[in-house]
């Protein structure tokens, strides 16, 4: 079976990380690193972003994202809501 991928390395979203990013409470998937040339880079996702939703599905914690991405057919265009520098 072929699974979707976006080629990011995720970090833990702690209360301290959330507060430092202006999120208030821990939520979403914290992007630690983006693979150059991968799907996330092509979509404009950057290191330090927090992915709040993927394909209309809320991301409560970093461990939610790989499962949701993996359930997505490769090559599918999806909407991604990102928190970057205090703005989503």
C-alpha positions in Angstrom: 0.0 0.0 0.0 1.3 3.5 -0.9 1.0 6.1 1.8 1.1 9.9 1.7 4.0 11.8 3.0 4.9 15.4 3.4 8.6 15.1 4.4 8.9 17.0 7.6 10.6 16.2 11.0 8.3 17.0 13.9 9.2 18.2 17.3 7.2 17.9 20.5 4.6 20.6 21.1 5.0 21.5 24.8 3.4 24.2 26.8 6.7 26.2 26.7 7.0 25.8 22.9 3.3 26.8 22.4 3.8 29.9 24.6 7.0 30.9 22.8 5.2 30.8 19.5 2.2 32.8 20.8 -0.2 29.8 20.5 -1.3 30.0 24.1 -2.0 26.3 24.5 -0.2 23.2 23.0 -1.9 22.1 19.8 -0.9 21.2 16.3 2.3 19.6 14.9 5.5 21.5 15.4 7.7 21.4 12.3 11.3 21.1 13.3 12.7 20.6 9.8 11.5 20.5 6.2 13.1 18.2 3.6 14.3 20.3 0.7 12.4 19.4 -2.5 9.7 17.5 -0.6 6.0 18.0 -0.7 5.9 20.3 2.4 8.7 22.5 1.0 6.8 22.7 -2.3 3.7 23.8 -0.4 5.5 26.6 1.4 5.8 25.0 4.9 8.8 26.2 6.8 10.8 25.0 9.9 9.2 26.6 13.0 5.6 26.4 11.5 2.9 24.6 13.4 0.4 22.6 11.3 -3.0 23.1 12.9 -5.1 21.2 10.3 -4.4 19.0 7.3 -7.0 18.3 4.7 -9.7 19.8 6.9 -8.8 17.6 9.9 -7.7 19.3 13.1 -4.3 18.3 14.5 -4.4 18.1 18.3 -0.8 16.9 18.7 2.2 16.1 16.6 1.5 12.4 16.6 -1.8 12.9 14.8 -0.2 14.3 11.7 1.7 11.2 10.3 -1.5 9.1 10.6 -3.6 11.6 8.8 -1.0 12.2 6.1 -0.5 8.5 5.7 -4.2 8.0 5.0 -4.0 10.6 2.2 -3.4 9.3 -1.4 0.0 10.4 -2.7 -0.3 13.3 -5.2 -3.5 14.6 -3.6 -3.7 18.4 -3.2 -4.8 19.3 0.3 -5.4 22.4 2.4 -3.1 22.9 5.3 -3.6 25.5 8.1 -0.3 26.7 9.5 0.6 28.9 12.5 3.6 31.0 11.6 5.0 33.9 13.6 1.8 34.5 15.5 -0.6 34.2 12.5 -2.6 31.3 11.2 
